[in-house]
Amino acid sequence: MTVSDLRHHDELVVHASNWCPDVRRSRALLDAACVPYVSVDVDEDQAAAELVRRLQRGQRPMPTLV
């Protein structure tokens, strides 16, 4: 899924890099709590990476949950 697919989406969105250990921990926590979410890979989706930078004031911390 890409960030452009999410314009009218009402689920939690995890903007993530699959290599990041913080992302793996966050997903495990969400999964254990049965929290539904959609994951967007910012390494593969430039629009998602730009959104994260805009939301995080120029930074790209992972994960960013929206």
All heavy atoms as TSV, in Angstrom:
chain	resi	resn	atom	element	x	y	z
A	1	MET	N	N	0.841	-1.170	0.000
A	1	MET	CA	C	0.000	0.000	0.000
A	1	MET	C	C	0.891	1.239	0.000
A	1	MET	O	O	1.938	1.248	0.639
A	1	MET	CB	C	-0.897	-0.016	1.234
A	1	MET	CG	C	-1.785	1.194	1.328
A	1	MET	SD	S	-3.036	1.066	2.598
A	1	MET	CE	C	-4.135	-0.084	1.828
A	2	THR	N	N	0.495	2.249	-0.702
A	2	THR	CA	C	1.247	3.498	-0.717
A	2	THR	C	C	0.460	4.568	0.020
A	2	THR	O	O	-0.740	4.428	0.270
A	2	THR	CB	C	1.521	3.963	-2.154
A	2	THR	OG1	O	0.282	4.315	-2.765
A	2	THR	CG2	C	2.241	2.906	-2.963
A	3	VAL	N	N	1.122	5.658	0.342
A	3	VAL	CA	C	0.465	6.736	1.067
A	3	VAL	C	C	-0.664	7.347	0.242
A	3	VAL	O	O	-1.665	7.791	0.794
A	3	VAL	CB	C	1.486	7.791	1.540
A	3	VAL	CG1	C	1.976	8.635	0.396
A	3	VAL	CG2	C	0.919	8.651	2.638
A	4	SER	N	N	-0.565	7.346	-1.066
A	4	SER	CA	C	-1.635	7.908	-1.896
A	4	SER	C	C	-2.917	7.082	-1.814
A	4	SER	O	O	-3.997	7.598	-2.070
A	4	SER	CB	C	-1.183	8.042	-3.346
A	4	SER	OG	O	-0.865	6.787	-3.884
A	5	ASP	N	N	-2.817	5.822	-1.423
A	5	ASP	CA	C	-3.999	4.980	-1.251
A	5	ASP	C	C	-4.756	5.310	0.033
A	5	ASP	O	O	-5.846	4.817	0.246
A	5	ASP	CB	C	-3.609	3.496	-1.184
A	5	ASP	CG	C	-2.972	3.006	-2.462
A	5	ASP	OD1	O	-3.347	3.505	-3.545
A	5	ASP	OD2	O	-2.100	2.134	-2.379
A	6	LEU	N	N	-4.187	6.150	0.877
A	6	LEU	CA	C	-4.719	6.365	2.219
A	6	LEU	C	C	-5.483	7.667	2.393
A	6	LEU	O	O	-5.805	8.040	3.496
A	6	LEU	CB	C	-3.560	6.347	3.232
A	6	LEU	CG	C	-2.737	5.069	3.255
A	6	LEU	CD1	C	-1.523	5.257	4.150
A	6	LEU	CD2	C	-3.582	3.909	3.736
A	7	ARG	N	N	-5.795	8.341	1.353
A	7	ARG	CA	C	-6.420	9.663	1.480
A	7	ARG	C	C	-7.685	9.650	2.310
A	7	ARG	O	O	-7.948	10.586	3.042
A	7	ARG	CB	C	-6.698	10.239	0.107
A	7	ARG	CG	C	-5.423	10.588	-0.601
A	7	ARG	CD	C	-5.667	11.153	-1.936
A	7	ARG	NE	N	-4.366	11.179	-2.604
A	7	ARG	CZ	C	-4.139	11.704	-3.755
A	7	ARG	NH1	N	-5.101	12.271	-4.412
A	7	ARG	NH2	N	-2.941	11.689	-4.278
A	8	HIS	N	N	-8.480	8.617	2.208
A	8	HIS	CA	C	-9.738	8.551	2.947
A	8	HIS	C	C	-9.728	7.379	3.918
A	8	HIS	O	O	-10.752	6.837	4.252
A	8	HIS	CB	C	-10.912	8.445	1.978
A	8	HIS	CG	C	-10.968	9.587	1.023
A	8	HIS	ND1	N	-11.289	10.865	1.412
A	8	HIS	CD2	C	-10.701	9.661	-0.297
A	8	HIS	CE1	C	-11.236	11.671	0.369
A	8	HIS	NE2	N	-10.879	10.958	-0.673
A	9	HIS	N	N	-8.574	7.029	4.360
A	9	HIS	CA	C	-8.393	5.878	5.231
A	9	HIS	C	C	-8.554	6.302	6.681
A	9	HIS	O	O	-8.076	7.353	7.059
A	9	HIS	CB	C	-7.002	5.285	4.995
A	9	HIS	CG	C	-6.952	3.824	5.176
A	9	HIS	ND1	N	-6.828	3.268	6.409
A	9	HIS	CD2	C	-7.037	2.813	4.295
A	9	HIS	CE1	C	-6.815	1.961	6.274
A	9	HIS	NE2	N	-6.936	1.662	5.005
A	10	ASP	N	N	-9.218	5.499	7.486
A	10	ASP	CA	C	-9.434	5.886	8.873
A	10	ASP	C	C	-8.738	4.961	9.871
A	10	ASP	O	O	-8.991	5.042	11.051
A	10	ASP	CB	C	-10.923	5.991	9.185
A	10	ASP	CG	C	-11.670	4.682	8.969
A	10	ASP	OD1	O	-11.072	3.711	8.474
A	10	ASP	OD2	O	-12.861	4.630	9.298
A	11	GLU	N	N	-7.852	4.103	9.407
A	11	GLU	CA	C	-7.078	3.244	10.303
A	11	GLU	C	C	-5.780	3.925	10.699
A	11	GLU	O	O	-5.339	4.877	10.064
A	11	GLU	CB	C	-6.722	1.921	9.622
A	11	GLU	CG	C	-7.861	0.942	9.543
A	11	GLU	CD	C	-7.401	-0.385	8.985
A	11	GLU	OE1	O	-6.852	-0.416	7.877
A	11	GLU	OE2	O	-7.602	-1.383	9.682
A	12	LEU	N	N	-5.168	3.376	11.722
A	12	LEU	CA	C	-3.841	3.790	12.123
A	12	LEU	C	C	-2.871	3.446	10.997
A	12	LEU	O	O	-2.917	2.340	10.449
A	12	LEU	CB	C	-3.443	3.058	13.401
A	12	LEU	CG	C	-2.037	3.276	13.914
A	12	LEU	CD1	C	-1.832	4.722	14.327
A	12	LEU	CD2	C	-1.771	2.339	15.078
A	13	VAL	N	N	-2.000	4.379	10.658
A	13	VAL	CA	C	-1.013	4.149	9.611
A	13	VAL	C	C	0.364	4.204	10.245
A	13	VAL	O	O	0.715	5.170	10.919
A	13	VAL	CB	C	-1.118	5.193	8.483
A	13	VAL	CG1	C	-0.059	4.935	7.414
A	13	VAL	CG2	C	-2.515	5.181	7.869
A	14	VAL	N	N	1.142	3.142	10.038
A	14	VAL	CA	C	2.507	3.064	10.533
A	14	VAL	C	C	3.433	3.327	9.351
A	14	VAL	O	O	3.518	2.521	8.429
A	14	VAL	CB	C	2.803	1.674	11.148
A	14	VAL	CG1	C	4.245	1.591	11.610
A	14	VAL	CG2	C	1.839	1.380	12.293
A	15	HIS	N	N	4.072	4.484	9.367
A	15	HIS	CA	C	5.063	4.813	8.342
A	15	HIS	C	C	6.377	4.239	8.848
A	15	HIS	O	O	6.843	4.606	9.929
A	15	HIS	CB	C	5.161	6.322	8.148
A	15	HIS	CG	C	3.922	6.894	7.553
A	15	HIS	ND1	N	2.816	7.212	8.300
A	15	HIS	CD2	C	3.608	7.185	6.277
A	15	HIS	CE1	C	1.883	7.693	7.504
A	15	HIS	NE2	N	2.347	7.684	6.269
A	16	ALA	N	N	6.970	3.339	8.070
A	16	ALA	CA	C	8.049	2.531	8.612
A	16	ALA	C	C	9.108	2.188	7.575
A	16	ALA	O	O	8.879	2.293	6.379
A	16	ALA	CB	C	7.462	1.230	9.168
A	17	SER	N	N	10.251	1.776	8.099
A	17	SER	CA	C	11.304	1.135	7.318
A	17	SER	C	C	11.420	-0.286	7.850
A	17	SER	O	O	11.556	-0.479	9.061
A	17	SER	CB	C	12.633	1.859	7.501
A	17	SER	OG	O	12.587	3.130	6.935
A	18	ASN	N	N	11.340	-1.257	6.975
A	18	ASN	CA	C	11.308	-2.649	7.422
A	18	ASN	C	C	12.562	-3.091	8.152
A	18	ASN	O	O	12.525	-4.036	8.923
A	18	ASN	CB	C	11.027	-3.562	6.228
A	18	ASN	CG	C	9.619	-3.389	5.720
A	18	ASN	OD1	O	8.703	-3.123	6.485
A	18	ASN	ND2	N	9.439	-3.511	4.421
A	19	TRP	N	N	13.683	-2.413	7.949
A	19	TRP	CA	C	14.948	-2.791	8.586
A	19	TRP	C	C	15.062	-2.275	10.017
A	19	TRP	O	O	15.951	-2.685	10.753
A	19	TRP	CB	C	16.118	-2.264	7.756
A	19	TRP	CG	C	16.015	-0.792	7.490
A	19	TRP	CD1	C	15.502	-0.212	6.366
A	19	TRP	CD2	C	16.391	0.276	8.353
A	19	TRP	NE1	N	15.537	1.163	6.474
A	19	TRP	CE2	C	16.088	1.486	7.705
A	19	TRP	CE3	C	16.946	0.337	9.624
A	19	TRP	CZ2	C	16.321	2.726	8.266
A	19	TRP	CZ3	C	17.188	1.586	10.185
A	19	TRP	CH2	C	16.870	2.761	9.509
A	20	CYS	N	N	14.168	-1.397	10.442
A	20	CYS	CA	C	14.303	-0.697	11.721
A	20	CYS	C	C	13.808	-1.546	12.905
A	20	CYS	O	O	12.661	-1.995	12.916
A	20	CYS	CB	C	13.517	0.606	11.666
A	20	CYS	SG	S	13.570	1.541	13.194
A	21	PRO	N	N	14.650	-1.751	13.927
A	21	PRO	CA	C	14.225	-2.536	15.094
A	21	PRO	C	C	13.090	-1.872	15.872
A	21	PRO	O	O	12.234	-2.565	16.434
A	21	PRO	CB	C	15.478	-2.656	15.957
A	21	PRO	CG	C	16.513	-1.803	15.335
A	21	PRO	CD	C	16.044	-1.357	14.003
A	22	ASP	N	N	13.033	-0.538	15.902
A	22	ASP	CA	C	11.925	0.139	16.582
A	22	ASP	C	C	10.600	-0.129	15.880
A	22	ASP	O	O	9.560	-0.254	16.518
A	22	ASP	CB	C	12.178	1.646	16.657
A	22	ASP	CG	C	13.292	2.004	17.616
A	22	ASP	OD1	O	13.580	1.212	18.540
A	22	ASP	OD2	O	13.883	3.091	17.446
A	23	VAL	N	N	10.643	-0.238	14.573
A	23	VAL	CA	C	9.448	-0.570	13.811
A	23	VAL	C	C	8.981	-1.977	14.159
A	23	VAL	O	O	7.792	-2.210	14.397
A	23	VAL	CB	C	9.704	-0.437	12.289
A	23	VAL	CG1	C	8.587	-1.068	11.478
A	23	VAL	CG2	C	9.898	1.019	11.919
A	24	ARG	N	N	9.906	-2.919	14.206
A	24	ARG	CA	C	9.529	-4.302	14.547
A	24	ARG	C	C	8.897	-4.368	15.936
A	24	ARG	O	O	7.893	-5.049	16.133
A	24	ARG	CB	C	10.739	-5.216	14.446
A	24	ARG	CG	C	11.155	-5.487	13.009
A	24	ARG	CD	C	12.163	-6.619	12.917
A	24	ARG	NE	N	13.477	-6.243	13.406
A	24	ARG	CZ	C	14.426	-5.703	12.660
A	24	ARG	NH1	N	14.202	-5.484	11.379
A	24	ARG	NH2	N	15.591	-5.402	13.176
A	25	ARG	N	N	9.468	-3.643	16.891
A	25	ARG	CA	C	8.902	-3.635	18.248
A	25	ARG	C	C	7.524	-2.987	18.262
A	25	ARG	O	O	6.604	-3.483	18.920
A	25	ARG	CB	C	9.841	-2.917	19.212
A	25	ARG	CG	C	11.047	-3.741	19.610
A	25	ARG	CD	C	11.812	-3.103	20.764
A	25	ARG	NE	N	12.441	-1.847	20.390
A	25	ARG	CZ	C	13.647	-1.738	19.846
A	25	ARG	NH1	N	14.360	-2.825	19.611
A	25	ARG	NH2	N	14.140	-0.561	19.539
A	26	SER	N	N	7.365	-1.908	17.547
A	26	SER	CA	C	6.072	-1.220	17.510
A	26	SER	C	C	4.997	-2.090	16.874
A	26	SER	O	O	3.870	-2.173	17.387
A	26	SER	CB	C	6.196	0.097	16.743
A	26	SER	OG	O	7.072	0.968	17.403
A	27	ARG	N	N	5.335	-2.736	15.778
A	27	ARG	CA	C	4.368	-3.624	15.133
A	27	ARG	C	C	4.007	-4.790	16.044
A	27	ARG	O	O	2.836	-5.192	16.115
A	27	ARG	CB	C	4.928	-4.147	13.816
A	27	ARG	CG	C	4.941	-3.126	12.723
A	27	ARG	CD	C	5.490	-3.750	11.463
A	27	ARG	NE	N	5.582	-2.783	10.381
A	27	ARG	CZ	C	6.406	-2.885	9.375
A	27	ARG	NH1	N	7.228	-3.916	9.278
A	27	ARG	NH2	N	6.437	-1.963	8.433
A	28	ALA	N	N	4.991	-5.339	16.733
A	28	ALA	CA	C	4.715	-6.448	17.658
A	28	ALA	C	C	3.766	-6.007	18.766
A	28	ALA	O	O	2.851	-6.749	19.139
A	28	ALA	CB	C	6.025	-6.983	18.243
A	29	LEU	N	N	3.959	-4.802	19.281
A	29	LEU	CA	C	3.080	-4.272	20.323
A	29	LEU	C	C	1.665	-4.077	19.788
A	29	LEU	O	O	0.691	-4.482	20.432
A	29	LEU	CB	C	3.638	-2.942	20.843
A	29	LEU	CG	C	2.812	-2.237	21.901
A	29	LEU	CD1	C	2.799	-3.050	23.188
A	29	LEU	CD2	C	3.364	-0.848	22.164
A	30	LEU	N	N	1.552	-3.488	18.615
A	30	LEU	CA	C	0.226	-3.300	18.013
A	30	LEU	C	C	-0.445	-4.642	17.729
A	30	LEU	O	O	-1.645	-4.812	17.982
A	30	LEU	CB	C	0.343	-2.478	16.726
A	30	LEU	CG	C	0.767	-1.028	16.903
A	30	LEU	CD1	C	1.096	-0.405	15.546
A	30	LEU	CD2	C	-0.307	-0.228	17.619
A	31	ASP	N	N	0.316	-5.590	17.202
A	31	ASP	CA	C	-0.235	-6.915	16.919
A	31	ASP	C	C	-0.698	-7.606	18.198
A	31	ASP	O	O	-1.785	-8.194	18.238
A	31	ASP	CB	C	0.794	-7.797	16.199
A	31	ASP	CG	C	1.087	-7.326	14.782
A	31	ASP	OD1	O	0.286	-6.547	14.214
A	31	ASP	OD2	O	2.141	-7.735	14.242
A	32	ALA	N	N	0.107	-7.523	19.257
A	32	ALA	CA	C	-0.253	-8.168	20.531
A	32	ALA	C	C	-1.523	-7.561	21.126
A	32	ALA	O	O	-2.306	-8.259	21.763
A	32	ALA	CB	C	0.902	-8.050	21.518
A	33	ALA	N	N	-1.728	-6.271	20.893
A	33	ALA	CA	C	-2.912	-5.589	21.408
A	33	ALA	C	C	-4.085	-5.658	20.436
A	33	ALA	O	O	-5.146	-5.086	20.695
A	33	ALA	CB	C	-2.575	-4.134	21.704
A	34	CYS	N	N	-3.894	-6.367	19.312
A	34	CYS	CA	C	-4.927	-6.518	18.271
A	34	CYS	C	C	-5.410	-5.171	17.742
A	34	CYS	O	O	-6.595	-4.973	17.469
A	34	CYS	CB	C	-6.101	-7.344	18.801
A	34	CYS	SG	S	-5.647	-9.014	19.253
A	35	VAL	N	N	-4.496	-4.235	17.612
A	35	VAL	CA	C	-4.804	-2.916	17.051
A	35	VAL	C	C	-4.636	-2.995	15.536
A	35	VAL	O	O	-3.543	-3.317	15.062
A	35	VAL	CB	C	-3.866	-1.834	17.635
A	35	VAL	CG1	C	-4.104	-0.493	16.963
A	35	VAL	CG2	C	-4.029	-1.735	19.141
A	36	PRO	N	N	-5.684	-2.712	14.790
A	36	PRO	CA	C	-5.556	-2.753	13.333
A	36	PRO	C	C	-4.742	-1.562	12.838
A	36	PRO	O	O	-4.865	-0.447	13.354
A	36	PRO	CB	C	-6.995	-2.684	12.828
A	36	PRO	CG	C	-7.754	-2.038	13.933
A	36	PRO	CD	C	-7.042	-2.385	15.216
A	37	TYR	N	N	-3.902	-1.804	11.849
A	37	TYR	CA	C	-3.095	-0.734	11.272
A	37	TYR	C	C	-2.711	-1.097	9.852
A	37	TYR	O	O	-2.775	-2.251	9.447
A	37	TYR	CB	C	-1.843	-0.461	12.107
A	37	TYR	CG	C	-0.867	-1.614	12.184
A	37	TYR	CD1	C	0.187	-1.713	11.283
A	37	TYR	CD2	C	-1.000	-2.610	13.144
A	37	TYR	CE1	C	1.083	-2.764	11.350
A	37	TYR	CE2	C	-0.115	-3.664	13.216
A	37	TYR	CZ	C	0.925	-3.743	12.318
A	37	TYR	OH	O	1.804	-4.792	12.382
A	38	VAL	N	N	-2.317	-0.091	9.127
A	38	VAL	CA	C	-1.788	-0.247	7.777
A	38	VAL	C	C	-0.340	0.207	7.833
A	38	VAL	O	O	-0.032	1.225	8.446
A	38	VAL	CB	C	-2.584	0.614	6.773
A	38	VAL	CG1	C	-1.969	0.548	5.398
A	38	VAL	CG2	C	-4.030	0.195	6.751
A	39	SER	N	N	0.533	-0.538	7.207
A	39	SER	CA	C	1.953	-0.191	7.199
A	39	SER	C	C	2.355	0.315	5.820
A	39	SER	O	O	1.995	-0.275	4.803
A	39	SER	CB	C	2.789	-1.422	7.557
A	39	SER	OG	O	4.139	-1.069	7.664
A	40	VAL	N	N	3.083	1.432	5.805
A	40	VAL	CA	C	3.585	2.013	4.568
A	40	VAL	C	C	5.104	2.085	4.680
A	40	VAL	O	O	5.632	2.632	5.651
A	40	VAL	CB	C	2.995	3.422	4.328
A	40	VAL	CG1	C	3.595	4.049	3.086
A	40	VAL	CG2	C	1.483	3.351	4.220
A	41	ASP	N	N	5.798	1.534	3.717
A	41	ASP	CA	C	7.262	1.499	3.715
A	41	ASP	C	C	7.796	2.796	3.126
A	41	ASP	O	O	7.668	3.042	1.927
A	41	ASP	CB	C	7.747	0.302	2.912
A	41	ASP	CG	C	9.244	0.098	2.986
A	41	ASP	OD1	O	9.979	1.060	3.300
A	41	ASP	OD2	O	9.689	-1.025	2.718
A	42	VAL	N	N	8.408	3.630	3.953
A	42	VAL	CA	C	8.907	4.925	3.479
A	42	VAL	C	C	10.137	4.794	2.593
A	42	VAL	O	O	10.492	5.741	1.904
A	42	VAL	CB	C	9.191	5.891	4.648
A	42	VAL	CG1	C	7.923	6.201	5.415
A	42	VAL	CG2	C	10.259	5.355	5.569
A	43	ASP	N	N	10.767	3.633	2.600
A	43	ASP	CA	C	11.900	3.407	1.696
A	43	ASP	C	C	11.423	3.139	0.270
A	43	ASP	O	O	12.168	3.343	-0.681
A	43	ASP	CB	C	12.766	2.246	2.179
A	43	ASP	CG	C	13.465	2.559	3.486
A	43	ASP	OD1	O	13.830	3.738	3.696
A	43	ASP	OD2	O	13.639	1.635	4.301
A	44	GLU	N	N	10.189	2.691	0.132
A	44	GLU	CA	C	9.624	2.359	-1.174
A	44	GLU	C	C	8.651	3.423	-1.681
A	44	GLU	O	O	8.346	3.450	-2.865
A	44	GLU	CB	C	8.881	1.013	-1.098
A	44	GLU	CG	C	9.766	-0.149	-0.698
A	44	GLU	CD	C	10.809	-0.463	-1.756
A	44	GLU	OE1	O	10.509	-0.331	-2.948
A	44	GLU	OE2	O	11.942	-0.821	-1.373
A	45	ASP	N	N	8.156	4.264	-0.797
A	45	ASP	CA	C	7.110	5.229	-1.143
A	45	ASP	C	C	7.607	6.640	-0.838
A	45	ASP	O	O	7.630	7.065	0.313
A	45	ASP	CB	C	5.852	4.900	-0.339
A	45	ASP	CG	C	4.656	5.747	-0.699
A	45	ASP	OD1	O	4.828	6.826	-1.299
A	45	ASP	OD2	O	3.534	5.336	-0.359
A	46	GLN	N	N	8.013	7.364	-1.875
A	46	GLN	CA	C	8.573	8.706	-1.707
A	46	GLN	C	C	7.562	9.667	-1.087
A	46	GLN	O	O	7.914	10.517	-0.277
A	46	GLN	CB	C	9.078	9.246	-3.046
A	46	GLN	CG	C	9.775	10.572	-2.931
A	46	GLN	CD	C	11.018	10.517	-2.039
A	46	GLN	OE1	O	11.733	9.529	-2.010
A	46	GLN	NE2	N	11.257	11.584	-1.315
A	47	ALA	N	N	6.301	9.554	-1.473
A	47	ALA	CA	C	5.272	10.439	-0.907
A	47	ALA	C	C	5.140	10.211	0.597
A	47	ALA	O	O	4.956	11.160	1.361
A	47	ALA	CB	C	3.936	10.220	-1.609
A	48	ALA	N	N	5.241	8.958	1.030
A	48	ALA	CA	C	5.186	8.654	2.460
A	48	ALA	C	C	6.388	9.236	3.181
A	48	ALA	O	O	6.266	9.798	4.274
A	48	ALA	CB	C	5.112	7.147	2.686
A	49	ALA	N	N	7.569	9.135	2.580
A	49	ALA	CA	C	8.782	9.690	3.178
A	49	ALA	C	C	8.661	11.205	3.322
A	49	ALA	O	O	9.038	11.782	4.348
A	49	ALA	CB	C	10.005	9.325	2.345
A	50	GLU	N	N	8.109	11.856	2.315
A	50	GLU	CA	C	7.919	13.304	2.377
A	50	GLU	C	C	6.893	13.684	3.439
A	50	GLU	O	O	7.072	14.679	4.151
A	50	GLU	CB	C	7.495	13.826	1.006
A	50	GLU	CG	C	8.600	13.748	-0.019
A	50	GLU	CD	C	8.140	14.078	-1.429
A	50	GLU	OE1	O	7.030	14.623	-1.590
A	50	GLU	OE2	O	8.902	13.789	-2.354
A	51	LEU	N	N	5.831	12.902	3.571
A	51	LEU	CA	C	4.830	13.156	4.606
A	51	LEU	C	C	5.458	13.052	5.985
A	51	LEU	O	O	5.237	13.913	6.846
A	51	LEU	CB	C	3.665	12.168	4.475
A	51	LEU	CG	C	2.624	12.240	5.595
A	51	LEU	CD1	C	1.927	13.593	5.599
A	51	LEU	CD2	C	1.628	11.099	5.473
A	52	VAL	N	N	6.241	12.022	6.208
A	52	VAL	CA	C	6.905	11.853	7.501
A	52	VAL	C	C	7.814	13.045	7.788
A	52	VAL	O	O	7.790	13.605	8.888
A	52	VAL	CB	C	7.689	10.521	7.563
A	52	VAL	CG1	C	8.617	10.485	8.765
A	52	VAL	CG2	C	6.726	9.348	7.583
A	53	ARG	N	N	8.588	13.466	6.828
A	53	ARG	CA	C	9.478	14.625	7.029
A	53	ARG	C	C	8.685	15.887	7.348
A	53	ARG	O	O	9.074	16.686	8.182
A	53	ARG	CB	C	10.362	14.839	5.808
A	53	ARG	CG	C	11.511	13.865	5.756
A	53	ARG	CD	C	12.559	14.295	4.730
A	53	ARG	NE	N	13.574	13.269	4.631
A	53	ARG	CZ	C	13.604	12.333	3.701
A	53	ARG	NH1	N	12.677	12.278	2.766
A	53	ARG	NH2	N	14.558	11.432	3.682
A	54	ARG	N	N	7.556	16.060	6.678
A	54	ARG	CA	C	6.711	17.228	6.935
A	54	ARG	C	C	6.123	17.167	8.347
A	54	ARG	O	O	6.151	18.152	9.081
A	54	ARG	CB	C	5.611	17.300	5.877
A	54	ARG	CG	C	4.924	18.631	5.807
A	54	ARG	CD	C	4.048	18.794	4.565
A	54	ARG	NE	N	3.018	17.760	4.444
A	54	ARG	CZ	C	2.991	16.821	3.483
A	54	ARG	NH1	N	3.929	16.765	2.565
A	54	ARG	NH2	N	2.028	15.936	3.427
A	55	LEU	N	N	5.627	16.003	8.735
A	55	LEU	CA	C	5.042	15.840	10.071
A	55	LEU	C	C	6.085	15.946	11.177
A	55	LEU	O	O	5.784	16.402	12.275
A	55	LEU	CB	C	4.334	14.484	10.174
A	55	LEU	CG	C	3.086	14.290	9.330
A	55	LEU	CD1	C	2.634	12.836	9.406
A	55	LEU	CD2	C	1.977	15.226	9.780
A	56	GLN	N	N	7.317	15.526	10.881
A	56	GLN	CA	C	8.377	15.458	11.894
A	56	GLN	C	C	9.395	16.586	11.768
A	56	GLN	O	O	10.537	16.439	12.199
A	56	GLN	CB	C	9.079	14.091	11.811
A	56	GLN	CG	C	8.163	12.924	12.039
A	56	GLN	CD	C	7.708	12.822	13.489
A	56	GLN	OE1	O	8.114	13.576	14.358
A	56	GLN	NE2	N	6.850	11.859	13.752
A	57	ARG	N	N	8.970	17.690	11.144
A	57	ARG	CA	C	9.815	18.894	11.035
A	57	ARG	C	C	11.184	18.606	10.413
A	57	ARG	O	O	12.229	18.963	10.964
A	57	ARG	CB	C	9.956	19.550	12.387
A	57	ARG	CG	C	8.636	20.006	12.931
A	57	ARG	CD	C	8.788	20.740	14.218
A	57	ARG	NE	N	7.466	21.173	14.626
A	57	ARG	CZ	C	7.072	21.192	15.861
A	57	ARG	NH1	N	7.877	20.846	16.835
A	57	ARG	NH2	N	5.858	21.594	16.157
A	58	GLY	N	N	11.151	17.916	9.288
A	58	GLY	CA	C	12.385	17.666	8.543
A	58	GLY	C	C	13.115	16.389	8.900
A	58	GLY	O	O	14.028	15.998	8.195
A	59	GLN	N	N	12.725	15.755	9.965
A	59	GLN	CA	C	13.364	14.507	10.370
A	59	GLN	C	C	12.605	13.314	9.791
A	59	GLN	O	O	11.524	13.473	9.231
A	59	GLN	CB	C	13.407	14.405	11.899
A	59	GLN	CG	C	14.136	15.549	12.568
A	59	GLN	CD	C	15.564	15.643	12.135
A	59	GLN	OE1	O	16.297	14.675	12.179
A	59	GLN	NE2	N	15.974	16.826	11.679
A	60	ARG	N	N	13.155	12.135	9.973
A	60	ARG	CA	C	12.489	10.916	9.495
A	60	ARG	C	C	12.580	9.819	10.552
A	60	ARG	O	O	13.125	8.743	10.315
A	60	ARG	CB	C	13.125	10.463	8.179
A	60	ARG	CG	C	12.241	9.539	7.389
A	60	ARG	CD	C	12.917	9.156	6.106
A	60	ARG	NE	N	13.273	7.750	6.185
A	60	ARG	CZ	C	13.569	7.009	5.156
A	60	ARG	NH1	N	13.590	7.513	3.963
A	60	ARG	NH2	N	13.886	5.751	5.298
A	61	PRO	N	N	12.019	10.067	11.740
A	61	PRO	CA	C	12.069	9.037	12.774
A	61	PRO	C	C	11.149	7.864	12.412
A	61	PRO	O	O	10.094	8.047	11.818
A	61	PRO	CB	C	11.573	9.758	14.024
A	61	PRO	CG	C	10.707	10.842	13.516
A	61	PRO	CD	C	11.298	11.243	12.189
A	62	MET	N	N	11.605	6.678	12.768
A	62	MET	CA	C	10.821	5.479	12.486
A	62	MET	C	C	10.524	4.758	13.781
A	62	MET	O	O	11.406	4.645	14.624
A	62	MET	CB	C	11.599	4.525	11.569
A	62	MET	CG	C	11.801	5.040	10.168
A	62	MET	SD	S	10.248	5.285	9.315
A	62	MET	CE	C	10.398	7.011	8.903
A	63	PRO	N	N	9.293	4.287	13.922
A	63	PRO	CA	C	8.169	4.511	13.029
A	63	PRO	C	C	7.505	5.859	13.318
A	63	PRO	O	O	7.693	6.436	14.382
A	63	PRO	CB	C	7.224	3.367	13.383
A	63	PRO	CG	C	7.463	3.132	14.843
A	63	PRO	CD	C	8.942	3.397	15.037
A	64	THR	N	N	6.731	6.335	12.367
A	64	THR	CA	C	5.861	7.480	12.586
A	64	THR	C	C	4.454	6.968	12.432
A	64	THR	O	O	4.094	6.420	11.393
A	64	THR	CB	C	6.156	8.595	11.565
A	64	THR	OG1	O	7.484	9.082	11.792
A	64	THR	CG2	C	5.182	9.736	11.711
A	65	LEU	N	N	3.660	7.127	13.471
A	65	LEU	CA	C	2.277	6.637	13.463
A	65	LEU	C	C	1.325	7.799	13.277
A	65	LEU	O	O	1.457	8.823	13.944
A	65	LEU	CB	C	1.957	5.914	14.774
A	65	LEU	CG	C	2.565	4.519	14.935
A	65	LEU	CD1	C	4.042	4.571	15.084
A	65	LEU	CD2	C	1.917	3.804	16.071
A	66	VAL	N	N	0.395	7.610	12.356
A	66	VAL	CA	C	-0.584	8.657	12.055
A	66	VAL	C	C	-1.967	8.053	12.195
A	66	VAL	O	O	-2.239	6.993	11.679
A	66	VAL	CB	C	-0.394	9.217	10.628
A	66	VAL	CG1	C	-1.430	10.275	10.311
A	66	VAL	CG2	C	1.007	9.766	10.459
